[in-house]
Amino acid sequence: MIIYILLDAFRGDYLSEKTTPYLHSLVNDKKNYGVKYVKPSHSFCERTEIFSGIGPLESGYFTALGNNPNLSPFKNYKYFFKILHLIEKLLFRNSLFIKIYRKLFSILFSHIGIKMKIYNIPFNELHNYYLTEDYDDIRNHSFKSNIFNTIRKYDLSSYFETFTSLRDKISLSDEERMDLVIENLNNDIVFLYIGGPDQKGHAHGPETPVFKTYLSELDKKIGLFINDIDKKTNNQSTIILNGDHGMSQVKFLFNGLQNIDNFLKSYNFTKNIDYKIFLDSTLIRLWSSNIELLNLVKSNQDLNEFGSFVYSNSEPEFKNTYGDIIWTVNQGGLIIPNYFQKTKINGMHGYIPENKDDWGTLIIKNPKGSYFPKESIDLVEINNILKNEIESRY
């Protein structure tokens, strides 16, 4: 059998004899195959890169949330949300009360079957946005290269309930998912998501002692987990461990909303009339039909100093979904307010992936396919590696 383990935000340089001795030993075992650095595209939709082997411009998946009022699960609640927004602005000044207020409505919409969270998106803007990569089950994405087409081609059994998506209503811990994998080793291929490196990285930052302690604990858990699998499968399983991207310590904040609103107000432009804006972690995305406004934003001194404009030559459909202007903050920056994450952030990813802080890793225990030694590969190449292991084994 094959077990694919996605280690969310596990950097290649986390591997060391001191901090992660078990994973380090796997890399140094000549029977295994390892690539220290796996380089993602500049994107937040890594799962499409992995499972379909294509980047954001080809797949159309760049960030988790896109602009399309017709596809938004909140489109029928537009005026209701405007009332909620007005109440929030008039009655609540304390951030704790605002969190409780939003949490109550988040629970309500989850109970009535809405498969998208409200995140921190202003209530009066929610009706514009929808899940992109997770709008449909990723196993059913229509790309010919989708790895699940290969699984179906060979009539293989697979277990996907230990993976994850933004559509999921039930959230399991990493330990619960690992336990479920052990209970489902009768499948040909099992997919496991381990989110701790991402969650702990966001919470503490990758350069902190508490995070390094977590890495050592995770290394021990993975070692026990894989040893258990080896015993139950007589050492016949191929286990693929893949860090999909990296994580950087947050070193400065950039108030994108204040900067752009104040800048465009000075030219008599108004938010939600002349333009829409979405602020997400490392990205500012802006939509407008006004060419003068777009050119003014591109000339903004702070934006040119603290970040870069990206995907400027993308197709109209891509811009309609992700922004006529897409701007990425420099390494170590975090954009505030943040419409996506709800908690305090000390580590972040999603920068232009130019250095090792941005890169993941790959380890294959007991590979059946043949590979050349490499120091780095692109994340999209994981798709062919998965196919190679399937075809070499089955």
C-alpha positions as CSV (number, residue, x, y, z in Angstrom):
1,M,0.0,0.0,0.0
2,I,0.9,3.7,-0.3
3,I,0.4,6.3,2.4
4,Y,0.8,9.9,1.4
5,I,1.3,12.2,4.3
6,L,1.0,16.0,3.8
7,L,3.0,17.8,6.5
8,D,1.4,21.2,6.1
9,A,4.1,24.0,6.2
10,F,7.0,21.6,7.1
11,R,10.2,23.3,5.8
12,G,13.1,21.3,4.4
13,D,15.5,22.9,6.8
14,Y,13.5,21.6,9.8
15,L,15.2,18.3,9.2
16,S,18.1,17.9,11.5
17,E,19.7,15.2,13.7
18,K,19.1,17.2,16.8
19,T,15.5,18.4,16.3
20,T,13.9,15.7,14.1
21,P,16.2,12.6,14.5
22,Y,13.6,10.1,13.2
23,L,12.8,12.0,10.0
24,H,16.5,12.8,9.6
25,S,17.3,9.1,9.8
26,L,14.8,8.4,7.0
27,V,16.5,10.8,4.8
28,N,20.0,9.3,5.4
29,D,18.7,5.7,4.8
30,K,20.0,4.8,1.3
31,K,16.9,2.6,0.8
32,N,14.8,5.7,0.9
33,Y,14.6,8.8,-1.3
34,G,14.6,12.4,-0.2
35,V,14.6,15.8,-1.7
36,K,15.5,18.5,0.8
37,Y,13.6,21.4,-0.8
38,V,10.2,21.3,-2.5
39,K,9.3,24.7,-4.1
40,P,5.7,25.7,-4.3
41,S,4.2,28.2,-6.8
42,H,3.2,31.6,-5.4
43,S,-0.1,30.3,-4.3
44,F,-2.3,29.2,-1.4
45,C,-3.7,26.2,-3.3
46,E,-1.0,23.7,-2.9
47,R,-3.2,20.7,-2.9
48,T,-4.1,21.3,-6.6
49,E,-0.4,21.5,-7.4
50,I,0.1,18.2,-5.6
51,F,-2.9,16.2,-6.9
52,S,-3.1,17.7,-10.4
53,G,0.5,18.8,-11.0
54,I,-0.4,22.3,-12.3
55,G,0.2,25.8,-11.0
56,P,-2.3,28.6,-10.4
57,L,-2.4,30.2,-13.8
58,E,-3.2,26.8,-15.5
59,S,-5.6,25.5,-12.8
60,G,-7.3,28.8,-12.0
61,Y,-6.7,28.2,-8.2
62,F,-4.6,30.8,-6.5
63,T,-6.1,31.5,-3.1
64,A,-8.8,29.7,-1.1
65,L,-11.3,32.5,-1.5
66,G,-12.3,34.2,-4.8
67,N,-14.6,36.9,-5.9
68,N,-17.8,35.7,-7.6
69,P,-21.2,36.8,-6.1
70,N,-23.0,34.2,-8.3
71,L,-21.1,31.3,-6.7
72,S,-21.1,32.7,-3.1
73,P,-23.0,30.5,-0.7
74,F,-24.0,33.8,1.0
75,K,-25.6,35.4,-2.1
76,N,-29.1,35.0,-0.8
77,Y,-28.2,36.7,2.5
78,K,-26.8,39.9,1.1
79,Y,-29.3,42.3,2.8
80,F,-29.4,40.2,6.0
81,F,-25.6,40.6,6.2
82,K,-25.8,44.3,5.6
83,I,-28.1,44.6,8.6
84,L,-25.6,42.5,10.7
85,H,-22.8,44.7,9.6
86,L,-24.7,47.8,10.6
87,I,-25.5,46.3,14.0
88,E,-21.9,45.3,14.5
89,K,-20.7,48.9,13.8
90,L,-23.4,50.6,15.9
91,L,-23.4,48.4,19.0
92,F,-20.0,46.7,19.4
93,R,-16.7,48.4,20.1
94,N,-15.1,45.7,22.2
95,S,-13.2,43.1,20.1
96,L,-14.3,40.3,22.3
97,F,-18.0,41.1,21.8
98,I,-17.4,41.3,18.0
99,K,-15.7,37.8,18.1
100,I,-18.7,36.4,20.0
101,Y,-21.2,38.1,17.7
102,R,-19.5,36.7,14.6
103,K,-19.0,33.3,16.1
104,L,-22.7,33.0,16.8
105,F,-23.6,33.6,13.2
106,S,-20.8,31.4,12.0
107,I,-22.3,28.5,14.0
108,L,-25.8,29.4,12.7
109,F,-24.7,29.2,9.0
110,S,-22.8,26.0,9.6
111,H,-25.9,24.4,11.0
112,I,-28.0,25.4,8.0
113,G,-25.5,23.7,5.7
114,I,-23.3,26.5,4.4
115,K,-19.9,25.0,3.6
116,M,-17.9,28.1,3.9
117,K,-16.9,29.9,7.1
118,I,-17.5,33.7,7.5
119,Y,-13.9,34.1,8.6
120,N,-13.1,37.8,9.3
121,I,-14.7,39.1,6.1
122,P,-16.8,42.2,6.8
123,F,-20.5,41.1,6.9
124,N,-21.5,43.6,4.1
125,E,-18.9,42.0,1.8
126,L,-19.4,38.3,2.4
127,H,-21.9,37.9,-0.5
128,N,-19.0,38.5,-2.9
129,Y,-16.8,35.5,-2.0
130,Y,-16.8,31.8,-2.4
131,L,-14.4,28.8,-1.9
132,T,-12.3,28.2,-5.0
133,E,-10.2,25.1,-4.7
134,D,-12.7,23.6,-2.3
135,Y,-15.9,24.6,-4.2
136,D,-16.0,21.0,-5.3
137,D,-14.4,17.9,-3.7
138,I,-10.8,18.0,-4.9
139,R,-11.0,14.3,-5.9
140,N,-13.5,15.3,-8.6
141,H,-11.5,18.2,-10.1
142,S,-11.8,17.9,-13.9
143,F,-8.1,18.1,-14.7
144,K,-6.9,15.2,-16.7
145,S,-3.8,15.0,-14.6
146,N,-5.8,14.6,-11.3
147,I,-4.1,11.8,-9.4
148,F,-7.5,10.4,-8.5
149,N,-8.1,9.6,-12.2
150,T,-5.0,7.4,-12.0
151,I,-6.4,5.7,-8.8
152,R,-9.7,5.1,-10.6
153,K,-7.9,3.9,-13.7
154,Y,-6.2,1.1,-11.8
155,D,-9.4,0.4,-9.8
156,L,-7.6,1.0,-6.5
157,S,-9.2,1.5,-3.1
158,S,-8.4,4.8,-1.3
159,Y,-9.1,6.3,2.0
160,F,-9.4,10.1,2.1
161,E,-11.3,10.8,5.3
162,T,-8.0,11.6,7.0
163,F,-7.3,14.4,4.7
164,T,-8.9,17.9,5.0
165,S,-10.5,20.7,3.1
166,L,-12.1,24.1,3.9
167,R,-15.5,22.4,3.2
168,D,-15.2,20.1,6.2
169,K,-17.7,20.6,9.0
170,I,-15.9,18.2,11.4
171,S,-12.4,19.0,12.4
172,L,-10.2,16.2,13.7
173,S,-6.9,16.5,15.5
174,D,-3.7,15.2,13.9
175,E,-3.7,12.3,16.4
176,E,-7.3,11.4,15.6
177,R,-6.5,11.3,11.9
178,M,-3.4,9.1,12.5
179,D,-5.4,6.7,14.6
180,L,-8.0,6.5,11.7
181,V,-5.2,5.7,9.3
182,I,-4.1,2.7,11.4
183,E,-7.7,1.5,11.3
184,N,-7.9,1.7,7.5
185,L,-4.7,0.0,6.3
186,N,-6.8,-2.3,4.2
187,N,-6.8,0.3,1.4
188,D,-4.4,0.5,-1.5
189,I,-3.8,4.3,-0.9
190,V,-4.4,6.3,2.2
191,F,-4.1,10.1,2.4
192,L,-3.2,11.8,5.7
193,Y,-3.1,15.5,6.6
194,I,-1.0,16.6,9.5
195,G,-1.7,20.3,10.2
196,G,0.4,20.9,13.3
197,P,3.4,22.4,11.6
198,D,1.1,25.0,10.0
199,Q,-1.0,25.7,13.1
200,K,2.0,25.9,15.5
201,G,4.0,27.8,13.0
202,H,1.3,30.5,12.6
203,A,0.8,30.6,16.4
204,H,4.4,30.9,17.5
205,G,6.6,31.4,14.5
206,P,9.2,28.9,13.2
207,E,12.2,30.6,14.9
208,T,10.9,30.2,18.5
209,P,12.0,27.6,21.0
210,V,8.4,26.5,21.6
211,F,8.0,25.6,17.9
212,K,11.3,23.7,17.9
213,T,10.0,21.7,20.9
214,Y,6.9,21.0,19.0
215,L,8.9,19.7,16.0
216,S,10.7,17.3,18.3
217,E,7.4,16.0,19.7
218,L,6.0,15.6,16.2
219,D,9.1,13.7,15.0
220,K,8.6,11.2,17.9
221,K,4.9,10.8,17.0
222,I,5.6,10.2,13.3
223,G,8.3,7.7,14.2
224,L,5.9,5.7,16.4
225,F,3.2,6.0,13.8
226,I,5.3,4.7,10.9
227,N,6.8,1.9,13.1
228,D,3.2,0.8,13.8
229,I,2.4,0.8,10.1
230,D,5.5,-1.2,9.3
231,K,4.5,-3.8,11.8
232,K,1.0,-4.1,10.5
233,T,2.0,-4.2,6.8
234,N,5.2,-6.3,7.2
235,N,7.4,-3.4,6.0
236,Q,5.7,-3.5,2.6
237,S,4.2,0.0,2.6
238,T,5.5,3.0,0.7
239,I,5.2,6.1,2.9
240,I,5.5,9.5,1.3
241,L,6.0,12.5,3.6
242,N,5.6,15.8,1.9
243,G,6.0,19.3,3.3
244,D,4.1,21.5,0.8
245,H,5.6,24.9,1.7
246,G,7.5,26.7,4.4
247,M,6.8,29.4,7.0
248,S,8.5,32.6,8.0
249,Q,8.6,34.5,11.3
250,V,6.4,37.6,11.2
251,K,8.6,40.6,11.6
252,F,6.4,43.6,10.6
253,L,2.8,44.5,10.1
254,F,1.4,46.4,7.1
255,N,-2.0,48.0,7.5
256,G,-3.2,47.5,3.9
257,L,-6.8,48.7,4.5
258,Q,-5.7,52.0,6.1
259,N,-3.0,52.6,3.5
260,I,-5.2,52.0,0.4
261,D,-8.4,53.6,1.8
262,N,-6.6,56.8,2.9
263,F,-4.6,56.9,-0.4
264,L,-7.7,56.5,-2.6
265,K,-9.8,58.9,-0.5
266,S,-7.4,61.6,-1.3
267,Y,-8.4,61.1,-5.0
268,N,-12.1,61.0,-4.0
269,F,-12.5,57.2,-4.6
270,T,-14.7,55.2,-2.2
271,K,-14.5,51.6,-1.0
272,N,-17.3,49.3,-2.1
273,I,-18.4,51.9,-4.7
274,D,-15.3,52.5,-6.8
275,Y,-13.4,49.4,-5.8
276,K,-13.5,46.2,-3.7
277,I,-10.6,45.0,-1.6
278,F,-9.7,41.7,0.1
279,L,-6.9,41.5,2.6
280,D,-5.5,38.0,3.3
281,S,-2.4,37.4,5.3
282,T,0.3,38.3,2.7
283,L,-2.0,39.5,-0.1
284,I,-4.0,42.6,-1.0
285,R,-6.4,42.0,-3.8
286,L,-8.3,44.8,-5.4
287,W,-11.0,45.0,-8.1
288,S,-12.1,48.1,-10.0
289,S,-13.3,48.9,-13.5
290,N,-11.6,52.3,-13.2
291,I,-8.2,52.3,-15.0
292,E,-7.2,55.6,-13.4
293,L,-7.7,54.1,-9.9
294,L,-5.8,50.9,-10.8
295,N,-2.8,53.0,-12.1
296,L,-2.9,55.1,-8.9
297,V,-2.7,52.0,-6.7
298,K,0.3,50.7,-8.7
299,S,2.0,54.0,-8.1
300,N,1.5,53.9,-4.3
301,Q,4.9,54.5,-2.7
302,D,4.3,52.3,0.3
303,L,3.1,49.4,-1.8
304,N,6.2,49.6,-4.0
305,E,8.5,49.8,-1.0
306,F,6.9,47.0,1.2
307,G,5.9,44.5,-1.4
308,S,5.4,43.5,-5.1
309,F,2.6,43.5,-7.6
310,V,2.2,39.9,-9.0
311,Y,0.2,38.1,-11.7
312,S,-0.2,41.4,-13.6
313,N,-0.4,39.7,-17.0
314,S,-2.9,37.0,-16.0
315,E,-6.1,36.3,-18.0
316,P,-9.3,38.3,-17.4
317,E,-11.0,35.4,-15.7
318,F,-8.1,35.0,-13.2
319,K,-8.3,38.8,-12.5
320,N,-12.1,38.6,-12.0
321,T,-11.6,35.9,-9.4
322,Y,-8.5,37.1,-7.6
323,G,-8.1,40.8,-8.3
324,D,-7.4,43.3,-11.0
325,I,-4.4,44.1,-8.7
326,I,-2.7,41.4,-6.6
327,W,0.0,42.7,-4.2
328,T,2.2,40.5,-2.0
329,V,3.9,41.9,1.1
330,N,7.7,41.4,1.5
331,Q,9.1,38.4,3.4
332,G,8.2,38.5,7.0
333,G,5.3,40.9,6.6
334,L,1.7,40.4,7.7
335,I,-1.2,42.4,6.3
336,I,-3.8,43.8,8.7
337,P,-6.7,43.6,9.0
338,N,-6.6,39.9,8.0
339,Y,-9.9,38.7,6.5
340,F,-8.8,35.0,6.7
341,Q,-7.2,34.2,10.0
342,K,-8.9,34.9,13.3
343,T,-6.1,34.5,15.8
344,K,-2.8,36.4,16.5
345,I,-0.2,35.4,13.9
346,N,3.5,35.1,14.5
347,G,4.4,33.0,11.5
348,M,3.2,33.3,7.9
349,H,3.7,31.8,4.4
350,G,2.4,32.8,1.0
351,Y,5.3,35.1,0.1
352,I,7.0,35.0,-3.3
353,P,8.8,31.6,-2.8
354,E,12.4,32.7,-3.4
355,N,14.2,31.2,-0.4
356,K,14.4,28.2,1.8
357,D,12.0,29.6,4.4
358,D,9.3,29.3,1.7
359,W,10.1,25.7,0.7
360,G,8.8,22.3,1.9
361,T,10.4,18.9,1.6
362,L,10.0,15.3,0.5
363,I,10.8,11.9,2.0
364,I,9.8,8.5,0.4
365,K,10.2,5.5,2.7
366,N,10.5,2.3,0.7
367,P,9.9,3.7,-2.8
368,K,9.0,1.4,-5.6
369,G,9.8,3.9,-8.4
370,S,13.3,5.1,-9.5
371,Y,14.5,8.6,-8.9
372,F,17.6,10.7,-9.6
373,P,19.2,12.6,-6.7
374,K,18.0,16.2,-6.5
375,E,18.5,19.0,-4.1
376,S,15.2,20.6,-5.0
377,I,12.0,20.0,-7.1
378,D,8.9,22.0,-7.7
379,L,5.7,21.1,-5.8
380,V,3.9,20.3,-9.0
381,E,6.3,17.4,-9.5
382,I,4.8,15.5,-6.6
383,N,1.9,14.6,-8.9
384,N,4.3,12.6,-11.1
385,I,6.0,11.0,-8.1
386,L,2.6,9.8,-6.8
387,K,1.8,8.4,-10.3
388,N,5.2,6.8,-10.5
389,E,4.7,5.0,-7.1
390,I,1.2,3.9,-8.1
391,E,2.3,2.5,-11.5
392,S,5.4,0.9,-10.1
393,R,3.5,-0.9,-7.4
394,Y,0.2,-1.7,-9.2
